[in-house]
């Protein structure tokens, strides 16, 4: 030991530090620095514990004070309101024995312990098959509440209870709200936009989905009327005046919005028919929600323009009913429907002609609702037609000719001809000033039609000429205004195409019904000449039939008969000469009949009242030309049937009688009757897989010039109308008592699955 100590003393200070490693020095330094940190942490913990103890004591004292005050108030209740105190003793003793011991914090529990959620009952997995199983009593379960985020699952039993309440005389408004909320949840369950969206109810399975839709369609309208105390035959026109309307205002708004979304997403025609019939029943409710009306009208107009014929009719009836109750929308509805009419009349064929004729007739009915609005639109669009015709006549360019000689231009002339004819032929004395204004538009419209005929008088455009002649004949018939039409018919016979024999033989007959222009190669065919003579014969007979009882008929037909006799002598075709000779004979018989009756007249030719009454007495239906015209109409109907042109009468117009048979609603959600198939599925609507593929889409439609078109005509935006050649028609910024009955009940509506939507 002494030797070691001596050695240690002999070592210098520098050598001593060299022998100690640097790592040991660092470790010692770290230990020294950690000691004060540990002490600080212990102090902080002690301070926190002391604070928490103080806070807990304060909370305990507060709770005790609150508990004492509550007990005192409950004791006072015995004196202040003894009846309520006795009631609480019988029904709710726990409230009288109220304590806050359960809310006190447990100090012995660990601070870091977590609360564990304990479910209230047994959890079950929902499945579609459970919808068809017999249901258990749900009194203990709280009306079929499940674990789907606290939402109620809709069951068939619940639907039956809702239906029974909706059909009862004392309808509960809460049931109406639940049905509408379930309808919203059903639509959200099949929503493709955001599948995570969900409503207040849980809708699982096709059976429940179909049941909810059926419940709304068949029973909701009558239940709303019953609750609002509106008679079953009355509509919802004065729904705002009902005292109970405020309780249903918000749910009705959401229901109409959901119904509009459903119309936008459905493609099956059978389902559309059912929804549109239901919409027609409640259409007057839209008068209370003007902000929702525009989207509904936009969708209905699209269906009116592009869907199958039955859907078109009911969509038009819905538009008519809404605009009657909300005339402020009529101006924009007429403009949008006119745009759709022009856009969808670009191409005419035997298949599309009935649809175009229906659009024209239905749009004419809408124009007659308000003659002031009708005059505004008629003046604006007739002026646009005149501008296009003026440009074509002055500039004489091909592109300007194409703006006039197309189906859109001709169909527009037909529409305004029908509007002015119906206004003039109506006998109502209301809005006489507006009728006079519209009557003044007849002359400019007739002038435009005359200019269209004279623009290119070549034989290639004979079909277009006869379309214009038919418009003039209809206007003259409806307004009793003399329009010289016979010279345009004679010009056809005087053309060079009939002086020579045909060079080509066509096996198929030609019809001018769906064409405007003849190709040059067809001018030498016999089919073209046969059809031209047939049109001369038919249009002459129609025009002369309208004028056959006029007192000026003998003077009117003299130049025409002379021209026909001249053509009969010149023609080399005996078939043409025999046909026209027969027409001349009937005209001369009518000439003699009117001339003999006119010679017996004793009144002056200046007395217009006597002349009108005399002409009315002459139209008995037994004159020679009237009898001959009736026989010709029968032969025309047989010819049209042989050509397989459906729904067209002898004048080329569509027959409305074919639209009277409409599908009807008839079904109830029954417990026992067959609302289930063999597979256990509940059925509501008929299957329509084939119709899903037939929906017309014009989003990427390309016309002959290769320009794309946008088919979405908005109620808020103005668009350009294109003609049949791809040219744009400019638009200007200044631009009947029974709307039809749809029965509320009638054929069962069957299958509706989620795949159809």
C-alpha positions, 0 to 999 in steps of 0.5 A: 500500500505504501508503494502504491501511494508513493507512486500515486504521489509521484504522478503529476496532475497531467498524467493523472487526467491522461489515465482517465478516459474521456467517456467516463468524464462525459458520463459523470457530467450527464449524471450531474445534470440529470439530478436537478431535472428529476427534482423539478419533475417531482415538484411539478407532479406534486403541484398538479396533484394538489391542484386536482385535489382542491378542484375535486373538493370544490366539485364535491361541495358544489354537487352537494349544494346542488343536491340539497337545493334539488331535494328542497325544491322537491319537498316544496313541491308537496305543498305547492302542487300536491297533485303533481307530487302524488303523480310522481310518487306513483309513476317516477319514484326515482325522481323524488329519490334523486341523488348525484352519487353516480356522477362523483369521480372515483379517485381510486380509479386510474387516471389513464383508464379508458371508458368502454362502450357497452351496447344496449342490446344484441346486435344483428346483421341486416340482410335482404332476406330478413324483410320477408321473415315474420316480424317480432313485436318491437315494443321492447326494442323501441320501434325497430331501432338498429345499430346503424348509427342510431337510424331506424331500419324501414321494415314491411311492418312499418310500411303497413302501419304508415299505409294504414295511417295515410288511408285513415281519416285522421292522418298523423302529420308525423307519418307524412314526415316519416314517409317523405324522409324514408323516400329521401333515404331510399333515393340516397341509398341508390345515389351514384353521386355520393354513396356515403350519403344516407338519410334518417332511415336505413333502407335495405333491400329492393322490397323496402325500396319498392314499398316506399316508392309505391306508398308515396305514389299511391297514398301520399297525395290523398293523405296530404289532402286529408290532413290539409282538409282539402276535398278529394276532387279539388287541387292544391291551388290554394294550399298556402291558405290552409292553416296546417300547411306550415307544418308540412311546408319543409317536408313537401319542399324536400319531397318535390326536390327528390321527385325532380331528382328521380325524374332526372335519373330514371330512364325506364318508360314504364317507371317514368309514366307512373312518376309523371302521373303522380307528379300530375296529381300534385303539380299544383303544389309547386305554386307554393314553391316557385324556386323549385318550379324551374328545374321541374319544368326543364326536365318535363320539357326535355321529356316532352321533346325526346321521350316515348309518345305516352311519356310525352303526353303526360309530361305535356299535361304536367307542364300545362297544369303547372303553367296554368297555376303559375303564369309567371313561368309561361313566357320562359316555358314557351321560349324553351319549348319552341327551341326544343321544337325547332331543335328536334324537328331538324330531320323528318321521317315517317317515324319522327313525323307523328312526334313532331306533329304532336309537339306542334299541336301541344305547343300551339295549345300553350300559346293560346293560354295567354294571347299577349305572350303569344303575340310577343313570341309570334312577332319575334320569331316570325320576324326572324324568319323574314330576316332569313328569307330577305338575306336569301333573296338579296344575297343569292348565296347557297348558304343563305338558301340553306337557311330557308330551305330546311325542315326547321324553317318549314316546321316553324312556318307550320307552327305559326300557321297553326297558332294564327289559325287557332286564334282566328277560328276561336269564338271567345270574345276575351282578349279581343285586342290581343286577338286583333294583334295576332290577326294582323300577323297573318299577312306577314306570315303569308307573305313569307310563305309566298316568298319561300315558294318563289325563292327557287321555283325549280322542279327539285323543290316541288315537295317544299312548295306543296308543304307551303301550299298546305300551310296556306290552305289551312290558314285560309280555311281557319280564317276565311281569308282569301289566299290565292293558292291555285296559281302555285298549283298551276305552275307545277303543271306548266313546268317542263318536267311533264312535257316529256316522257319519263326516262327511268322506271322506279319500282317504289312509289315516291311520297312528298310527305317527308322530303323537301327536295328531289334529287336530279336523278329522280326527276326523270323517274315516273314515280316523281311525276305520279306523286306531283300529279297526285299532289296537284290533285289533292291540294286543288281538291282541298282548297276548292272544298274550302271555297265550294260554298262561297258565292264567288266560287264560279268566278274563282274556278274559271282560270283554274279550269282553263289551265287544267283543260290546257294541260289535259290536251298537252299531256301524253300520259292518259293516266294523268289526263283521266285523273284531272278530267275527273276533277274538272267534271266535279268542279264544273258540277259544283260551278253549276250548283252555286251559279243556279243558287246565286241567280236566285239571290235577291239581296245586294252583294254589298250586304256581308251578313246576308252573304255569310248566312247564305254561304253557311246554308249552302254547306249541307255536305250534299253538294257534288264537290263535298261528296267527291271530297269525302270519297277522296279522303277515304281513299287517302286513308287506305293509301297511308295505311299501305305506306305504314305511316302511323298516326297520320290522317289524310292531310298529313297531320297526326291523329290525337285519338291514338293518345287517349289510351294511357296507362293507369295506376292501380295497386295497393301495398297489401299484406295478403295480396300478391305483392311478392314474386316466387323468389320473395321479391316485392313487385311494383313496376313492370319490367322494362329492360329493353326500354333502358337502351332506347333513351335518346341522347343528343349530347354528342349529336353531330349534324350534316356539317359535322358541328356538335350540338348541345341539347340542353336548353335551359330555362335561364339561358338563351341558345342559338337555333340551328337549321337543317344544314348546320347553319345557326338561326339568330335569336333575339333578346326581345324575344284549354280550359281542360288540360286533360284528365289522368285517372288516379287509379287504374293497371297494376304497376309491377316490377321495380328493382334497384338495377333499373335506376 
